[in-house]
């Protein structure tokens, strides 16, 4: 399967613990996004990478959240000192942007199946 | 007021019916996406449009930039179309982030 994969699919943790999620995008995709989705709501943007550079971060991304994409391939999202309010589905998406003109501004996103986090 | 609003929130239809889902947004955009989400989380991109109309199989998406409104139509609906349909916009400011609506939950009954 050459789609976007996320690991783990489910994570249950106790409040105060640290958790780390991994996203493997489609191999040639240069853009990678993290979103968070709570029940009954649409996804909310967290952060975005172009290759290894983190170019955008949402105000939702508190100091407890950090994301990396060290080699421009897979990405990790870490949440430190988890809180019950962090319980959500964490979604990763990737895309291929080609060129620098207007056509590079809008590209199709491919989503992973998400990591469901439950903080007890 | 949310930047992206969808209506209806929930929709139940009989198999074969023509379905319309609406999306209104309040900001200038560079593109609008329609996505489909099945139970279990998987999201699939259906359309990306910045003007006019696109068609794929039984699905049609239209956008009116002046009125800041888009519609997703499903012709000859089928129970396998049952899913949550989400509208998302990318602002015209150059930011990459998508802003999502809350979704429309569609149930097509046989």
gemmi code that builds the backbone of each chain (N, CA, C; Angstrom):
import gemmi

chains = {
    "A": [
        ("UNK", (0.845, -1.192, 0.000), (0.000, 0.000, 0.000), (0.884, 1.248, 0.000)),
        ("UNK", (0.636, 2.196, -0.900), (1.502, 3.356, -1.001), (0.804, 4.613, -0.537)),
        ("UNK", (-0.243, 4.499, 0.267), (-0.934, 5.654, 0.801), (-0.214, 6.223, 2.002)),
        ("UNK", (-0.866, 7.179, 2.661), (-0.337, 7.789, 3.883), (-0.613, 6.836, 5.046)),
        ("UNK", (0.409, 6.498, 5.804), (0.198, 5.605, 6.938), (0.531, 6.313, 8.240)),
        ("UNK", (-0.251, 6.001, 9.245), (-0.060, 6.589, 10.561), (0.044, 5.480, 11.602)),
        ("UNK", (0.860, 5.736, 12.600), (1.084, 4.746, 13.635), (1.260, 5.454, 14.985)),
        ("UNK", (0.607, 4.964, 16.048), (-0.326, 3.845, 16.052), (-1.718, 4.262, 15.571)),
        ("UNK", (-2.610, 3.323, 15.412), (-3.999, 3.641, 15.065), (-4.754, 4.151, 16.283)),
        ("UNK", (-4.417, 3.585, 17.439), (-5.073, 3.971, 18.685), (-4.016, 4.112, 19.771)),
        ("UNK", (-4.218, 5.099, 20.652), (-3.309, 5.284, 21.786), (-4.131, 5.702, 22.992)),
        ("UNK", (-3.992, 4.928, 24.052), (-4.638, 5.283, 25.318), (-3.527, 5.601, 26.300)),
        ("UNK", (-3.631, 6.744, 26.952), (-2.576, 7.158, 27.865), (-3.180, 7.824, 29.085)),
        ("UNK", (-2.394, 7.931, 30.106), (-2.846, 8.617, 31.311), (-2.423, 10.087, 31.252)),
        ("UNK", (-3.244, 10.909, 31.845), (-2.952, 12.336, 31.904), (-1.562, 12.571, 32.447)),
        ("UNK", (-0.822, 13.452, 31.785), (0.521, 13.766, 32.232), (1.619, 13.024, 31.502)),
        ("UNK", (1.250, 11.967, 30.786), (2.237, 11.198, 30.033), (2.529, 11.880, 28.695)),
        ("UNK", (3.673, 11.532, 28.131), (4.029, 12.017, 26.793), (3.659, 10.957, 25.759)),
        ("UNK", (3.217, 11.397, 24.591), (2.908, 10.475, 23.501), (3.543, 11.001, 22.215)),
        ("UNK", (3.859, 10.064, 21.332), (4.430, 10.426, 20.026), (3.732, 9.632, 18.936)),
        ("UNK", (3.335, 10.336, 17.890), (2.692, 9.705, 16.740), (3.604, 9.846, 15.525)),
        ("UNK", (3.474, 8.877, 14.623), (4.281, 8.923, 13.414), (3.400, 8.951, 12.190)),
        ("UNK", (3.848, 9.665, 11.176), (3.163, 9.712, 9.888), (4.173, 9.449, 8.785)),
        ("UNK", (3.861, 8.484, 7.928), (4.658, 8.236, 6.728), (3.852, 8.688, 5.521)),
        ("UNK", (4.262, 9.767, 4.877), (3.482, 10.256, 3.732), (3.746, 9.418, 2.485)),
        ("UNK", (3.022, 9.695, 1.449), (3.313, 9.100, 0.137), (4.715, 9.543, -0.258)),
        ("UNK", (5.504, 8.617, -0.767), (6.964, 8.801, -0.799), (7.438, 10.059, -1.539)),
        ("UNK", (6.818, 10.432, -2.618), (7.339, 11.579, -3.348), (6.713, 12.902, -2.922)),
        ("UNK", (5.817, 12.861, -1.949), (5.116, 14.077, -1.534), (6.017, 14.977, -0.706)),
        ("UNK", (6.044, 16.265, -1.061), (6.914, 17.196, -0.359), (6.198, 17.982, 0.744)),
        ("UNK", (4.876, 17.959, 0.746), (4.145, 18.688, 1.791), (3.462, 17.707, 2.729)),
        ("UNK", (3.492, 18.041, 4.024), (2.899, 17.182, 5.046), (2.178, 18.051, 6.061)),
        ("UNK", (0.973, 17.633, 6.402), (0.100, 18.403, 7.299), (-0.320, 17.531, 8.471)),
        ("UNK", (-0.471, 18.153, 9.624), (-1.101, 17.524, 10.777), (-2.386, 18.292, 11.091)),
        ("UNK", (-3.453, 17.522, 11.315), (-4.741, 18.070, 11.711), (-5.231, 17.302, 12.933)),
        ("UNK", (-6.131, 17.918, 13.678), (-6.760, 17.280, 14.816), (-8.276, 17.371, 14.641)),
        ("UNK", (-8.956, 16.262, 14.965), (-10.408, 16.217, 14.798), (-11.061, 15.652, 16.042)),
        ("UNK", (-12.031, 16.381, 16.586), (-12.826, 15.872, 17.699), (-14.190, 15.457, 17.183)),
        ("UNK", (-14.862, 14.652, 17.972), (-16.107, 14.021, 17.543), (-17.137, 15.046, 17.089)),
        ("UNK", (-17.660, 14.850, 15.901), (-18.713, 15.721, 15.388), (-18.229, 17.018, 14.784)),
        ("UNK", (-16.930, 17.202, 14.756), (-16.363, 18.434, 14.196), (-15.492, 18.130, 12.985)),
        ("UNK", (-15.263, 19.150, 12.171), (-14.302, 18.998, 11.096), (-12.888, 19.080, 11.636)),
        ("UNK", (-11.905, 18.616, 10.874), (-10.513, 18.705, 11.310), (-10.072, 20.153, 11.520)),
        ("UNK", (-9.118, 20.324, 12.442), (-8.513, 21.637, 12.687), (-7.025, 21.545, 12.358)),
        ("UNK", (-6.518, 22.548, 11.674), (-5.122, 22.579, 11.273), (-4.214, 22.727, 12.487)),
        ("UNK", (-3.146, 21.929, 12.502), (-2.127, 22.062, 13.548), (-0.825, 22.638, 12.996)),
        ("UNK", (-0.263, 21.962, 11.968), (1.010, 22.417, 11.453), (1.251, 21.859, 10.055)),
        ("UNK", (2.231, 22.433, 9.358), (2.494, 22.079, 7.966), (3.996, 22.137, 7.699)),
        ("UNK", (4.474, 21.144, 6.955), (5.873, 21.078, 6.542), (5.956, 21.103, 5.020)),
        ("UNK", (6.936, 21.819, 4.527), (7.340, 21.659, 3.136), (8.749, 21.096, 3.189)),
        ("UNK", (8.896, 19.859, 2.703), (10.136, 19.103, 2.913), (10.406, 19.043, 4.420)),
        ("UNK", (11.585, 19.454, 4.886), (11.859, 19.339, 6.326), (11.533, 20.617, 7.088)),
        ("UNK", (11.135, 21.661, 6.393), (10.877, 22.946, 7.032), (9.437, 23.051, 7.524)),
        ("UNK", (9.294, 23.394, 8.801), (7.968, 23.628, 9.375), (7.590, 25.070, 9.085)),
        ("UNK", (6.652, 25.271, 8.180), (6.365, 26.606, 7.669), (5.167, 27.279, 8.312)),
        ("UNK", (4.269, 26.488, 8.871), (3.098, 27.080, 9.535), (2.773, 26.308, 10.794)),
        ("UNK", (2.366, 27.028, 11.821), (1.899, 26.414, 13.057), (0.649, 27.137, 13.506)),
        ("UNK", (-0.346, 26.372, 13.908), (-1.583, 26.959, 14.384), (-1.404, 27.497, 15.799)),
        ("UNK", (-2.239, 28.471, 16.124), (-2.261, 28.943, 17.513), (-2.742, 27.833, 18.438)),
        ("UNK", (-3.431, 26.802, 17.867), (-3.879, 25.675, 18.682), (-2.698, 24.877, 19.207)),
        ("UNK", (-1.563, 24.998, 18.558), (-0.406, 24.183, 18.888), (0.330, 24.815, 20.058)),
        ("UNK", (-0.029, 24.338, 21.278), (0.595, 24.906, 22.469), (2.042, 24.436, 22.573)),
        ("UNK", (2.724, 24.951, 23.589), (4.121, 24.579, 23.802), (4.278, 23.082, 24.093)),
        ("UNK", (3.202, 22.424, 24.454), (3.300, 20.988, 24.755), (3.359, 20.145, 23.475)),
        ("UNK", (3.042, 20.766, 22.368), (3.021, 20.048, 21.092), (4.288, 20.394, 20.299)),
        ("UNK", (4.910, 19.384, 19.727), (6.031, 19.629, 18.825), (5.983, 18.627, 17.688)),
        ("UNK", (6.325, 19.101, 16.515), (6.323, 18.245, 15.338), (7.656, 18.397, 14.625)),
        ("UNK", (8.084, 17.285, 14.031), (9.333, 17.283, 13.283), (9.167, 16.513, 11.992)),
        ("UNK", (9.998, 16.858, 11.045), (10.095, 16.083, 9.806), (11.558, 16.153, 9.396)),
        ("UNK", (12.399, 15.419, 10.100), (13.848, 15.651, 10.038), (14.481, 15.449, 8.663)),
        ("UNK", (14.020, 14.516, 7.894), (14.659, 14.261, 6.607), (13.710, 14.559, 5.460)),
        ("UNK", (12.638, 15.250, 5.759), (11.688, 15.561, 4.716), (10.866, 14.382, 4.269)),
        ("UNK", (10.879, 13.298, 5.063), (10.059, 12.138, 4.701), (9.001, 11.947, 5.778)),
        ("UNK", (9.231, 11.021, 6.741), (8.240, 10.805, 7.781), (8.223, 11.983, 8.749)),
        ("UNK", (7.149, 12.082, 9.504), (7.008, 13.141, 10.501), (6.550, 12.543, 11.823)),
        ("UNK", (6.923, 13.179, 12.916), (6.420, 12.800, 14.230), (5.742, 14.003, 14.882)),
        ("UNK", (4.703, 13.693, 15.638), (4.000, 14.696, 16.437), (4.054, 14.219, 17.876)),
        ("UNK", (4.653, 15.030, 18.751), (4.760, 14.664, 20.157), (3.889, 15.593, 20.984)),
        ("UNK", (3.190, 15.019, 21.939), (2.435, 15.799, 22.918), (3.016, 15.490, 24.286)),
        ("UNK", (3.476, 16.513, 24.951), (4.030, 16.330, 26.291), (2.960, 16.655, 27.341)),
        ("UNK", (3.075, 15.973, 28.477), (2.171, 16.235, 29.612), (0.720, 16.281, 29.130)),
        ("UNK", (0.281, 15.173, 28.556), (-1.051, 15.137, 27.956), (-2.146, 15.530, 28.937)),
        ("UNK", (-3.178, 16.153, 28.385), (-4.365, 16.564, 29.137), (-5.584, 15.892, 28.507)),
        ("UNK", (-6.673, 15.788, 29.275), (-7.870, 15.140, 28.756), (-8.388, 15.854, 27.509)),
        ("UNK", (-8.187, 17.146, 27.430), (-8.619, 17.901, 26.263), (-7.844, 17.589, 25.001)),
        ("UNK", (-6.748, 16.834, 25.135), (-5.978, 16.452, 23.949), (-6.605, 15.248, 23.252)),
        ("UNK", (-7.572, 14.620, 23.888), (-8.220, 13.455, 23.294), (-8.882, 13.846, 21.981)),
        ("UNK", (-8.471, 13.185, 20.911), (-8.953, 13.533, 19.577), (-8.371, 12.529, 18.596)),
        ("UNK", (-8.815, 12.655, 17.339), (-8.194, 11.926, 16.244), (-7.135, 12.857, 15.637)),
        ("UNK", (-5.905, 12.382, 15.523), (-4.838, 13.172, 14.914), (-4.604, 12.640, 13.505)),
        ("UNK", (-4.828, 13.516, 12.544), (-4.783, 13.146, 11.130), (-3.557, 13.746, 10.458)),
        ("UNK", (-2.957, 12.955, 9.600), (-1.841, 13.413, 8.797), (-2.275, 13.395, 7.331)),
        ("UNK", (-1.812, 14.358, 6.581), (-2.107, 14.395, 5.148), (-0.849, 14.814, 4.406)),
        ("UNK", (-0.723, 14.353, 3.170), (0.427, 14.768, 2.371), (-0.023, 15.158, 0.977)),
        ("UNK", (0.843, 15.890, 0.315), (0.527, 16.342, -1.036), (1.819, 16.619, -1.778)),
        ("UNK", (1.679, 16.689, -3.094), (2.821, 17.002, -3.941), (2.563, 18.337, -4.607)),
        ("UNK", (3.385, 19.304, -4.294), (3.291, 20.614, -4.941), (4.433, 20.716, -5.937)),
        ("UNK", (4.076, 21.034, -7.165), (5.101, 21.109, -8.213), (5.212, 22.545, -8.703)),
        ("UNK", (6.437, 23.031, -8.805), (6.633, 24.371, -9.319), (6.380, 25.416, -8.258)),
        ("UNK", (6.448, 26.658, -8.665), (6.270, 27.756, -7.721), (5.171, 28.710, -8.164)),
        ("UNK", (4.548, 28.426, -9.308), (3.496, 29.309, -9.782), (2.163, 29.035, -9.113)),
        ("UNK", (1.109, 29.636, -9.609), (-0.221, 29.445, -8.996), (-0.626, 27.984, -8.904)),
        ("UNK", (-0.183, 27.145, -9.822), (-0.575, 25.738, -9.773), (0.002, 25.047, -8.553)),
        ("UNK", (1.033, 25.628, -7.946), (1.619, 25.010, -6.761), (0.855, 25.367, -5.505)),
        ("UNK", (-0.097, 26.268, -5.622), (-0.792, 26.710, -4.415), (-1.937, 25.798, -4.034)),
        ("UNK", (-2.457, 25.034, -4.973), (-3.598, 24.180, -4.668), (-3.323, 22.783, -5.179)),
        ("UNK", (-3.255, 21.856, -4.269), (-2.960, 20.488, -4.667), (-3.847, 19.552, -3.876)),
        ("UNK", (-4.051, 18.342, -4.406), (-4.917, 17.353, -3.771), (-4.223, 16.788, -2.538)),
        ("UNK", (-4.985, 16.678, -1.471), (-4.468, 16.111, -0.230), (-4.829, 14.648, -0.119)),
        ("UNK", (-3.915, 13.868, 0.428), (-4.140, 12.458, 0.705), (-3.992, 12.274, 2.218)),
        ("UNK", (-5.052, 11.741, 2.815), (-5.092, 11.617, 4.268), (-4.759, 10.202, 4.718)),
        ("UNK", (-4.116, 10.113, 5.887), (-3.988, 8.846, 6.568), (-5.257, 8.526, 7.343)),
        ("UNK", (-5.294, 7.348, 7.944), (-6.472, 6.919, 8.700), (-6.532, 7.507, 10.100)),
        ("UNK", (-5.448, 8.157, 10.518), (-5.469, 8.855, 11.791), (-4.998, 8.019, 12.966)),
        ("UNK", (-4.628, 8.712, 14.032), (-4.331, 8.103, 15.323), (-5.355, 8.631, 16.315)),
        ("UNK", (-6.118, 7.706, 16.903), (-7.120, 8.095, 17.902), (-6.463, 8.105, 19.279)),
        ("UNK", (-6.390, 9.284, 19.881), (-5.789, 9.426, 21.201), (-6.867, 9.569, 22.254)),
        ("UNK", (-6.770, 8.763, 23.287), (-7.650, 8.883, 24.450), (-6.779, 9.132, 25.670)),
        ("UNK", (-7.019, 10.254, 26.345), (-6.271, 10.595, 27.552), (-7.192, 10.390, 28.751)),
        ("UNK", (-6.798, 9.478, 29.637), (-7.652, 9.124, 30.781), (-7.350, 9.976, 32.015)),
    ],
    "B": [
        ("UNK", (-19.070, 33.641, 14.384), (-19.496, 32.972, 13.164), (-18.315, 32.184, 12.606)),
        ("UNK", (-18.546, 30.865, 12.330), (-17.494, 30.056, 11.759), (-17.174, 30.536, 10.351)),
        ("UNK", (-15.892, 30.352, 9.969), (-15.492, 30.767, 8.628), (-16.138, 29.912, 7.563)),
        ("UNK", (-16.397, 28.641, 7.871), (-16.998, 27.709, 6.919), (-18.226, 27.083, 7.564)),
        ("UNK", (-19.345, 27.248, 6.924), (-20.584, 26.681, 7.461), (-21.219, 25.773, 6.426)),
        ("UNK", (-21.665, 24.613, 6.877), (-22.306, 23.645, 5.998), (-23.749, 23.434, 6.415)),
        ("UNK", (-24.560, 23.129, 5.416), (-25.952, 22.763, 5.694), (-26.416, 21.728, 4.679)),
        ("UNK", (-27.284, 20.792, 5.092), (-27.678, 20.592, 6.482), (-26.590, 19.885, 7.276)),
        ("UNK", (-26.762, 19.793, 8.588), (-25.808, 19.038, 9.404), (-26.019, 17.548, 9.236)),
        ("UNK", (-27.282, 17.163, 9.125), (-27.640, 15.766, 8.934), (-28.653, 15.662, 7.805)),
        ("UNK", (-28.537, 14.593, 7.037), (-29.423, 14.420, 5.886), (-29.698, 12.934, 5.703)),
        ("UNK", (-30.971, 12.614, 5.648), (-31.384, 11.238, 5.355), (-32.137, 11.235, 4.039)),
        ("UNK", (-31.750, 10.343, 3.144), (-32.365, 10.281, 1.826), (-32.695, 8.836, 1.481)),
        ("UNK", (-33.601, 8.680, 0.559), (-33.909, 7.367, 0.028), (-33.034, 7.104, -1.186)),
        ("UNK", (-32.694, 5.854, -1.366), (-31.872, 5.470, -2.509), (-32.472, 6.016, -3.794)),
        ("UNK", (-31.639, 6.601, -4.635), (-32.080, 7.141, -5.908), (-32.337, 8.633, -5.889)),
        ("UNK", (-32.449, 9.210, -4.705), (-32.747, 10.642, -4.621), (-31.538, 11.488, -5.034)),
        ("UNK", (-31.851, 12.711, -5.472), (-30.833, 13.719, -5.787), (-30.544, 14.491, -4.501)),
        ("UNK", (-29.267, 14.598, -4.175), (-28.871, 15.182, -2.890), (-28.049, 16.435, -3.128)),
        ("UNK", (-28.279, 17.452, -2.315), (-27.478, 18.679, -2.363), (-26.984, 19.016, -0.969)),
        ("UNK", (-25.701, 19.265, -0.850), (-25.076, 19.719, 0.391), (-24.462, 21.077, 0.104)),
        ("UNK", (-24.677, 22.016, 1.014), (-24.245, 23.390, 0.795), (-23.105, 23.788, 1.716)),
        ("UNK", (-22.280, 24.702, 1.220), (-21.147, 25.218, 1.983), (-21.039, 26.711, 1.727)),
        ("UNK", (-21.030, 27.483, 2.804), (-20.820, 28.931, 2.692), (-19.589, 29.305, 3.489)),
        ("UNK", (-18.844, 30.262, 2.989), (-17.630, 30.674, 3.671), (-17.562, 32.188, 3.700)),
        ("UNK", (-16.768, 32.712, 4.629), (-16.804, 34.157, 4.872), (-15.514, 34.868, 4.487)),
        ("UNK", (-14.516, 34.121, 4.030), (-13.224, 34.735, 3.712), (-12.922, 34.569, 2.233)),
        ("UNK", (-12.002, 35.376, 1.733), (-11.521, 35.170, 0.376), (-10.712, 33.889, 0.314)),
        ("UNK", (-10.901, 33.120, -0.745), (-10.230, 31.830, -0.805), (-9.456, 31.667, -2.104)),
        ("UNK", (-8.479, 30.748, -2.053), (-7.798, 30.370, -3.282), (-8.335, 29.044, -3.811)),
        ("UNK", (-8.937, 28.226, -2.926), (-9.510, 26.964, -3.369), (-10.472, 26.436, -2.327)),
        ("UNK", (-11.396, 25.620, -2.789), (-12.344, 24.947, -1.908), (-12.270, 23.447, -2.179)),
        ("UNK", (-12.264, 22.670, -1.108), (-12.187, 21.219, -1.223), (-13.483, 20.612, -0.713)),
        ("UNK", (-13.899, 19.556, -1.376), (-14.937, 18.682, -0.837), (-14.293, 17.338, -0.533)),
        ("UNK", (-14.559, 16.832, 0.680), (-13.963, 15.586, 1.137), (-15.052, 14.680, 1.675)),
        ("UNK", (-14.755, 13.393, 1.676), (-15.683, 12.385, 2.181), (-14.994, 11.626, 3.312)),
        ("UNK", (-15.698, 11.476, 4.412), (-15.133, 10.760, 5.558), (-16.061, 9.638, 5.964)),
        ("UNK", (-15.524, 8.409, 5.934), (-16.288, 7.253, 6.364), (-16.012, 6.966, 7.843)),
        ("UNK", (-16.905, 6.239, 8.492), (-16.655, 5.855, 9.893), (-15.296, 5.194, 10.032)),
        ("UNK", (-14.579, 5.514, 11.111), (-13.230, 4.989, 11.260), (-12.172, 6.003, 10.876)),
        ("UNK", (-12.585, 7.104, 10.290), (-11.686, 8.234, 10.128), (-11.182, 8.537, 8.740)),
        ("UNK", (-11.120, 7.552, 7.853), (-10.473, 7.794, 6.573), (-11.125, 8.914, 5.783)),
        ("UNK", (-10.332, 9.873, 5.342), (-10.829, 11.020, 4.559), (-10.305, 10.897, 3.140)),
        ("UNK", (-11.215, 11.076, 2.198), (-10.863, 11.021, 0.782), (-11.218, 12.344, 0.136)),
        ("UNK", (-10.290, 12.880, -0.623), (-10.550, 14.120, -1.345), (-11.420, 13.823, -2.556)),
        ("UNK", (-12.531, 14.539, -2.683), (-13.439, 14.351, -3.816), (-13.167, 15.378, -4.912)),
        ("UNK", (-13.131, 16.636, -4.525), (-12.942, 17.721, -5.479), (-12.095, 18.820, -4.869)),
        ("UNK", (-11.384, 19.511, -5.755), (-10.746, 20.758, -5.392), (-11.110, 21.738, -6.493)),
        ("UNK", (-11.735, 22.856, -6.123), (-12.120, 23.800, -7.158), (-11.924, 25.236, -6.727)),
        ("UNK", (-11.633, 26.066, -7.714), (-11.487, 27.490, -7.461), (-12.482, 28.305, -8.280)),
        ("UNK", (-13.147, 27.648, -9.208), (-14.184, 28.329, -9.985), (-15.018, 27.285, -10.701)),
        ("UNK", (-16.241, 27.671, -11.078), (-17.039, 26.859, -11.973), (-17.586, 25.582, -11.375)),
        ("UNK", (-17.377, 24.498, -12.083), (-18.057, 23.244, -11.799), (-17.139, 22.097, -12.161)),
        ("UNK", (-17.218, 21.018, -11.349), (-16.508, 19.791, -11.684), (-17.454, 18.622, -11.494)),
        ("UNK", (-17.219, 17.583, -12.284), (-18.073, 16.392, -12.222), (-17.188, 15.158, -12.209)),
        ("UNK", (-17.571, 14.219, -11.351), (-16.873, 12.934, -11.319), (-17.894, 11.867, -11.012)),
        ("UNK", (-18.218, 11.092, -12.030), (-19.245, 10.058, -11.835), (-20.575, 10.695, -11.471)),
        ("UNK", (-21.125, 10.266, -10.339), (-22.425, 10.797, -9.899), (-22.289, 12.053, -9.042)),
        ("UNK", (-21.089, 12.512, -8.841), (-20.847, 13.675, -7.990), (-20.582, 14.911, -8.842)),
        ("UNK", (-21.176, 16.023, -8.413), (-20.976, 17.305, -9.084), (-20.700, 18.342, -8.010)),
        ("UNK", (-19.679, 19.155, -8.213), (-19.384, 20.240, -7.286), (-19.387, 21.548, -8.057)),
        ("UNK", (-20.009, 22.562, -7.446), (-20.052, 23.886, -8.055), (-19.589, 24.914, -7.038)),
        ("UNK", (-19.099, 26.016, -7.537), (-18.691, 27.092, -6.648), (-19.052, 28.430, -7.280)),
        ("UNK", (-19.539, 29.354, -6.428), (-19.816, 30.722, -6.845), (-18.945, 31.635, -5.996)),
        ("UNK", (-17.869, 32.128, -6.571), (-16.898, 32.904, -5.809), (-17.508, 34.205, -5.299)),
        ("UNK", (-18.324, 34.842, -6.118), (-18.920, 36.122, -5.707), (-19.820, 35.949, -4.499)),
        ("UNK", (-20.581, 34.849, -4.495), (-21.516, 34.618, -3.382), (-20.861, 33.837, -2.254)),
        ("UNK", (-19.606, 33.444, -2.401), (-18.896, 32.660, -1.377), (-19.718, 31.424, -0.997)),
        ("UNK", (-20.053, 30.634, -1.999), (-20.925, 29.487, -1.777), (-20.549, 28.353, -2.723)),
        ("UNK", (-20.622, 27.146, -2.199), (-20.372, 25.957, -3.013), (-21.427, 24.912, -2.694)),
        ("UNK", (-21.722, 24.072, -3.662), (-22.643, 22.961, -3.450), (-22.021, 21.667, -3.956)),
        ("UNK", (-22.352, 20.591, -3.249), (-21.992, 19.249, -3.688), (-23.293, 18.517, -3.970)),
        ("UNK", (-23.410, 17.991, -5.174), (-24.605, 17.253, -5.562), (-24.253, 15.784, -5.780)),
        ("UNK", (-25.163, 14.923, -5.361), (-25.036, 13.487, -5.632), (-26.288, 13.073, -6.392)),
        ("UNK", (-26.093, 12.573, -7.590), (-27.233, 12.095, -8.370), (-27.414, 10.596, -8.150)),
        ("UNK", (-28.648, 10.142, -8.232), (-28.968, 8.714, -8.072), (-28.259, 8.139, -6.848)),
        ("UNK", (-28.535, 8.705, -5.689), (-27.826, 8.323, -4.469), (-27.989, 6.837, -4.159)),
        ("UNK", (-26.983, 6.306, -3.474), (-26.893, 4.888, -3.159), (-26.468, 4.746, -1.699)),
        ("UNK", (-26.890, 3.671, -1.039), (-26.467, 3.501, 0.368), (-24.959, 3.607, 0.579)),
        ("UNK", (-24.148, 3.238, -0.403), (-22.695, 3.344, -0.205), (-22.214, 4.799, -0.194)),
        ("UNK", (-23.090, 5.736, -0.559), (-22.738, 7.154, -0.449), (-22.839, 7.656, 0.992)),
        ("UNK", (-23.384, 6.840, 1.877), (-23.528, 7.238, 3.273), (-22.156, 7.516, 3.871)),
        ("UNK", (-21.981, 8.728, 4.364), (-20.689, 9.180, 4.886), (-20.877, 10.597, 5.403)),
        ("UNK", (-19.800, 11.155, 5.940), (-19.787, 12.577, 6.271), (-19.078, 13.320, 5.142)),
        ("UNK", (-19.696, 14.359, 4.658), (-19.123, 15.173, 3.580), (-18.679, 16.502, 4.158)),
        ("UNK", (-17.430, 16.822, 3.927), (-16.816, 17.984, 4.559), (-16.342, 18.958, 3.494)),
        ("UNK", (-16.630, 20.214, 3.732), (-16.163, 21.306, 2.897), (-14.978, 21.960, 3.605)),
        ("UNK", (-13.950, 22.309, 2.867), (-12.787, 22.980, 3.459), (-12.284, 24.028, 2.490)),
        ("UNK", (-11.789, 25.139, 3.045), (-11.304, 26.209, 2.181), (-9.870, 26.553, 2.525)),
        ("UNK", (-9.161, 26.970, 1.498), (-7.823, 27.514, 1.701), (-7.925, 29.008, 1.441)),
        ("UNK", (-7.500, 29.807, 2.394), (-7.660, 31.254, 2.264), (-6.785, 31.794, 1.146)),
        ("UNK", (-7.126, 32.979, 0.714), (-6.366, 33.591, -0.357), (-5.135, 34.341, 0.117)),
        ("UNK", (-4.769, 34.148, 1.397), (-3.644, 34.917, 1.953), (-2.298, 34.258, 1.703)),
        ("UNK", (-2.310, 33.077, 1.092), (-1.056, 32.366, 0.880), (-0.766, 31.311, 1.937)),
        ("UNK", (-1.556, 31.276, 3.011), (-1.379, 30.238, 4.007), (-1.795, 28.883, 3.433)),
        ("UNK", (-1.131, 27.830, 3.933), (-1.395, 26.491, 3.426), (-2.554, 25.803, 4.161)),
        ("UNK", (-2.855, 26.313, 5.379), (-3.829, 25.606, 6.208), (-5.207, 25.610, 5.579)),
        ("UNK", (-5.894, 24.479, 5.669), (-7.296, 24.405, 5.295), (-8.150, 24.684, 6.522)),
        ("UNK", (-9.259, 25.398, 6.315), (-10.267, 25.571, 7.359), (-11.468, 24.725, 6.971)),
        ("UNK", (-11.869, 23.843, 7.880), (-12.897, 22.862, 7.580), (-14.247, 23.280, 8.153)),
        ("UNK", (-15.305, 22.891, 7.451), (-16.635, 22.927, 8.031), (-16.818, 21.740, 8.960)),
        ("UNK", (-17.972, 21.710, 9.642), (-18.242, 20.637, 10.602), (-18.731, 19.364, 9.925)),
        ("UNK", (-19.029, 19.439, 8.663), (-19.443, 18.251, 7.941), (-20.946, 18.080, 7.880)),
        ("UNK", (-21.389, 17.344, 6.879), (-22.791, 16.950, 6.717), (-22.843, 15.443, 6.738)),
        ("UNK", (-23.589, 14.912, 7.712), (-23.710, 13.453, 7.824), (-24.853, 12.990, 6.935)),
        ("UNK", (-24.541, 12.201, 5.932), (-25.525, 11.708, 4.971), (-25.791, 10.231, 5.207)),
        ("UNK", (-27.058, 9.900, 5.295), (-27.488, 8.506, 5.397), (-28.430, 8.243, 4.239)),
        ("UNK", (-28.066, 7.316, 3.372), (-28.928, 6.946, 2.248), (-29.513, 5.583, 2.552)),
        ("UNK", (-30.828, 5.549, 2.638), (-31.509, 4.309, 2.993), (-31.968, 3.563, 1.744)),
        ("UNK", (-31.859, 2.221, 1.781), (-32.269, 1.425, 0.606), (-33.783, 1.422, 0.451)),
    ],
}
model = gemmi.Model(1)
for chain_id, residues in chains.items():
    chain = gemmi.Chain(chain_id)
    for i, (resn, *xyz) in enumerate(residues, 1):
        res = gemmi.Residue()
        res.name, res.seqid = resn, gemmi.SeqId(i, " ")
        for name, pos in zip(("N", "CA", "C"), xyz):
            atom = gemmi.Atom()
            atom.name, atom.element = name, gemmi.Element(name[0])
            atom.pos, atom.b_iso = gemmi.Position(*pos), 0.0
            res.add_atom(atom)
        chain.add_residue(res)
    model.add_chain(chain)
structure = gemmi.Structure()
structure.add_model(model)
structure.setup_entities()
